[in-house]
């Protein structure tokens, strides 16, 4: 509080000094044209406030009081209060402006999705029936059954060992072997060609070793080795 009084008095002293030094007179309060002039009292009040508000330094307070109203004018321009007032005015002006409605952002219209074109259905491939065309048997003198089987398999491009194994497992390499399954079903010859499932093969052909071997090789080449699955554990070992 003591500091405030010193600053206020320093400002008043500056204002009073200005009245004496610059104006060579102390202006007394007076009334002219219906208006009241405070004279040196007004300067003292202004100087005191200027001294209090500026820098809290007695010397600066004295100079502020000396310069009088010009310091107050400059101070009013640069004070936070004035800035606040300007900000408030800007805010008020904004509030007065009519708010613009936000423009609606139209989403681009999506093109209707096209249904994928259906590929024309392919007709199922016709599986051709594999015909077992058998060459007429060849006679080779002094040739064993196993040798004949290997020769025919070699000529037709079939695994020789496989052909021999199947014949051995099915008939024991005996061209005249038979196995009666039922009154109307008989396994015949070297590769036990069944009469019920292969009626197109005659008994004469089934019991002919070379003809039967060629029939077996033709079936293997056609992918029909599964016809001998009954003895597979034997020949596949």
Buried (B, 14 or more C-beta within 10 A) or exposed (E): EEEEEBBBBBBBBBBBBBBEEEEEEEBEEEEEEEEEEBBBBBBBBBBBBBBBBBEEEBEBBBBBBBBBEEBBEEBEEEEEEEEEEEEEEEEEEEEEEEEEEEEEEEEEEEEEEEEEEEEEEEEEEEEEEEEBEBEEBEEEEEBEBBEBBBBBBEEBEBEBEBBBBBBBBBBEBBBEBBEEEEEEEBBBBBBBBBBEEBEEBBEEBBBBBBBBBBBBBBBBBEEEBEBBEEBEEEBEE
